[in-house]
Amino acid sequence: MLQRNSDTPTTIGSYWEASIQAPRQDRQLMGNALFDVAIIGAGFAGLSAALKLAQDGVSTCVLEAEQVGFGASGRNGGFCCLGGTKLDERTLIRKFGLEEARKFVAYQLAGVNLVEERLNLWNADVDRHSTGEIFLAHRPRDVASLQDDAGFLKENFGIKTRLLSKDDLEKNGFGGPEFYGGMHFPYGFALNPMKYVHALADQVRQSGGKIFGKSQVSGVTRDGDRWRLETEHGFVRVRKVVLAGNGYAREDAPRWLQGRTLPVMSSIQVTRPLSEQELSAQNWTSDIMAADTRILLHYFRLLPDRRFLFGTRGGIFESPKSLANMRKRARADFERMFPAWVRIEPEFSWHGNVCLARDLTPFVGEIPHMEGVYSVMGWHGSGIAMASISGEKVAGLITGKIRQQDLPAVVSSPLRRFPLATLRKLYLQGAYWWYGWQDR
Ligand SMILES: Cc1cc2nc3c(=O)[nH]c(=O)nc-3n(C[C@H](O)[C@H](O)[C@H](O)COP(=O)(O)OP(=O)(O)OC[C@H]3O[C@@H](n4cnc5c(N)ncnc54)[C@H](O)[C@@H]3O)c2cc1C
């Protein structure tokens, strides 16, 4: 049963919020408390770290500025898939070598498997569908690139993809004037991310982890042999800190973060449920999750209740004018790609922040010169699987069950400061214009 939660201050108007019953609101931190570990941010990364630590008997709290799932974890497209870096596999091999690139691919696959195992273990109903995902060539010349990619993935990573011609696409319910061919990638599945993040939070609470809502951390400072995390109505003193704010991180908590992350937007629209007739008119009947071959890609899927989810990337500034433009662009793209649905207006529309890093790779590890402070951030638009597994791994680093060298090199370099950091959104704007031009 759909329920609009407009009475809660953190509502963003997403379909995911409307698809769950009133979620639990965690109490604010009032006064002072002592824990072994404090985690900043209640998304997939922070909660995954908290779960593992709590299960290992470590006294752990999560400090969340709003409520569980307020960040990207409650706003995303629900594609549980590989990702986490903006570097493609060829560049990874060039930069890190084949062995490390393989280690990283295996890490991402383990992330997808971890999410699946958790959902099975918890018997969590998160509206799962889709076996793998499909990449659709948005220009005739991209069909050859997909063929190249298929050979490359098989040869270097043993991944067997399936190529589809335009005819195959039509026969399999992937209809659209801009789809010239496809590559089906066998790993991944789709889910309702809000249901997943709340299931995760429930597990944290059941395991003895404490979550504080409405408790934004405004400062992280050294206090004797502990760290002190300041919030509006109290503070915690802890031995270890995990930074899991990703695209919502405050740059001054701690100051080390200043200029090291670049939040950019991704936006989503969801239609009303479509009739069988409307689906046939567009010939989009597959429940496989899909993305096109653009650099500023579109991602889309038919939800189990027959609504259509359509996501775009490329927003930088959050002013009302920029948001209106972003929505207008997304709508124009939707109408061009799915012309049979031009009269179907979105019923839900929202956006959220993903986190880019200067080296285009995440950082999972202890921050240099800040003993006991760990980062688990920087997923570049694909964090369901990556943030989930990386949260577990950072917990392993804290308890000493794993060492940094057990993690792929790709996730082990500390986030570097962007050059001319205050201008980084402006120069990204320039890059986006260039990408948009290349995508034509
Ligand atoms: C529109 C959109 C679509 C996406 N689609 C996909 C997809 O289909 N598949 C996929 O894999 N990924 C997708 N992503 C990316 C994915 O959602 C994120 O990478 C992932 O959710 C990040 O999880 P996280 O726990 O690292 O951070 P978040 O979920 O962003 O959580 C960070 C939390 O930290 C809190 N916080 C920050 N600073 C502080 C502070 N100082 N004190 C207290 N709390 C603080 C925030 O309030 C926030 O709740 C999408 C993202 C967006 C925005």
Ligand as a Chemical Component Dictionary entry (heavy atoms), coordinates in Angstrom:
data_LIG
# 
_chem_comp.id                   LIG 
_chem_comp.type                 NON-POLYMER 
_chem_comp.pdbx_formal_charge   0 
_chem_comp.three_letter_code    LIG 
# 
loop_
_chem_comp_atom.comp_id 
_chem_comp_atom.atom_id 
_chem_comp_atom.alt_atom_id 
_chem_comp_atom.type_symbol 
_chem_comp_atom.charge 
_chem_comp_atom.model_Cartn_x 
_chem_comp_atom.model_Cartn_y 
_chem_comp_atom.model_Cartn_z 
_chem_comp_atom.pdbx_ordinal 
LIG C1  C1  C 0 19.748 9.425  -7.664 1  
LIG C2  C2  C 0 20.795 8.401  -7.378 2  
LIG C3  C3  C 0 20.761 7.187  -8.068 3  
LIG C4  C4  C 0 21.724 6.198  -7.775 4  
LIG N1  N1  N 0 21.592 4.965  -8.350 5  
LIG C5  C5  C 0 22.401 3.964  -7.957 6  
LIG C6  C6  C 0 22.162 2.643  -8.404 7  
LIG O1  O1  O 0 21.203 2.373  -9.112 8  
LIG N2  N2  N 0 23.029 1.665  -8.012 9  
LIG C7  C7  C 0 24.082 1.934  -7.174 10 
LIG O2  O2  O 0 24.851 1.020  -6.860 11 
LIG N3  N3  N 0 24.293 3.178  -6.697 12 
LIG C8  C8  C 0 23.464 4.186  -7.051 13 
LIG N4  N4  N 0 23.652 5.440  -6.536 14 
LIG C9  C9  C 0 24.765 5.646  -5.592 15 
LIG C10 C10 C 0 24.474 5.049  -4.229 16 
LIG O3  O3  O 0 23.192 5.402  -3.825 17 
LIG C11 C11 C 0 25.500 5.588  -3.230 18 
LIG O4  O4  O 0 26.794 5.346  -3.707 19 
LIG C12 C12 C 0 25.367 4.898  -1.879 20 
LIG O5  O5  O 0 24.052 4.942  -1.416 21 
LIG C13 C13 C 0 26.297 5.594  -0.898 22 
LIG O6  O6  O 0 26.071 5.049  0.377  23 
LIG P1  P1  P 0 26.837 5.682  1.588  24 
LIG O7  O7  O 0 26.429 4.963  2.791  25 
LIG O8  O8  O 0 28.282 5.746  1.264  26 
LIG O9  O9  O 0 26.349 7.223  1.637  27 
LIG P2  P2  P 0 24.882 7.853  1.798  28 
LIG O10 O10 O 0 23.822 6.867  1.604  29 
LIG O11 O11 O 0 24.849 9.088  0.975  30 
LIG O12 O12 O 0 24.837 8.223  3.331  31 
LIG C14 C14 C 0 25.630 9.225  3.889  32 
LIG C15 C15 C 0 24.907 9.701  5.148  33 
LIG O13 O13 O 0 25.801 10.447 5.926  34 
LIG C16 C16 C 0 25.083 11.457 6.586  35 
LIG N5  N5  N 0 26.057 12.486 6.969  36 
LIG C17 C17 C 0 26.933 13.142 6.192  37 
LIG N6  N6  N 0 27.687 13.984 6.920  38 
LIG C18 C18 C 0 27.275 13.839 8.199  39 
LIG C19 C19 C 0 27.672 14.445 9.430  40 
LIG N7  N7  N 0 28.651 15.373 9.487  41 
LIG N8  N8  N 0 27.053 14.047 10.551 42 
LIG C20 C20 C 0 26.078 13.084 10.531 43 
LIG N9  N9  N 0 25.657 12.515 9.395  44 
LIG C21 C21 C 0 26.254 12.881 8.245  45 
LIG C22 C22 C 0 24.074 11.911 5.557  46 
LIG O14 O14 O 0 22.956 12.566 6.147  47 
LIG C23 C23 C 0 23.724 10.601 4.853  48 
LIG O15 O15 O 0 22.539 10.036 5.354  49 
LIG C24 C24 C 0 22.749 6.453  -6.828 50 
LIG C25 C25 C 0 22.797 7.681  -6.165 51 
LIG C26 C26 C 0 21.833 8.647  -6.422 52 
LIG C27 C27 C 0 21.890 9.948  -5.680 53 
# 
loop_
_chem_comp_bond.comp_id 
_chem_comp_bond.atom_id_1 
_chem_comp_bond.atom_id_2 
_chem_comp_bond.value_order 
_chem_comp_bond.pdbx_ordinal 
LIG C1  C2  SING 1  
LIG C2  C3  SING 2  
LIG C2  C26 DOUB 3  
LIG C3  C4  DOUB 4  
LIG C4  N1  SING 5  
LIG C4  C24 SING 6  
LIG N1  C5  DOUB 7  
LIG C5  C6  SING 8  
LIG C5  C8  SING 9  
LIG C6  O1  DOUB 10 
LIG C6  N2  SING 11 
LIG N2  C7  SING 12 
LIG C7  O2  DOUB 13 
LIG C7  N3  SING 14 
LIG N3  C8  DOUB 15 
LIG C8  N4  SING 16 
LIG N4  C9  SING 17 
LIG N4  C24 SING 18 
LIG C9  C10 SING 19 
LIG C10 O3  SING 20 
LIG C10 C11 SING 21 
LIG C11 O4  SING 22 
LIG C11 C12 SING 23 
LIG C12 O5  SING 24 
LIG C12 C13 SING 25 
LIG C13 O6  SING 26 
LIG O6  P1  SING 27 
LIG P1  O7  DOUB 28 
LIG P1  O8  SING 29 
LIG P1  O9  SING 30 
LIG O9  P2  SING 31 
LIG P2  O10 DOUB 32 
LIG P2  O11 SING 33 
LIG P2  O12 SING 34 
LIG O12 C14 SING 35 
LIG C14 C15 SING 36 
LIG C15 O13 SING 37 
LIG C15 C23 SING 38 
LIG O13 C16 SING 39 
LIG C16 N5  SING 40 
LIG C16 C22 SING 41 
LIG N5  C17 SING 42 
LIG N5  C21 SING 43 
LIG C17 N6  DOUB 44 
LIG N6  C18 SING 45 
LIG C18 C19 SING 46 
LIG C18 C21 DOUB 47 
LIG C19 N7  SING 48 
LIG C19 N8  DOUB 49 
LIG N8  C20 SING 50 
LIG C20 N9  DOUB 51 
LIG N9  C21 SING 52 
LIG C22 O14 SING 53 
LIG C22 C23 SING 54 
LIG C23 O15 SING 55 
LIG C24 C25 DOUB 56 
LIG C25 C26 SING 57 
LIG C26 C27 SING 58 
# 
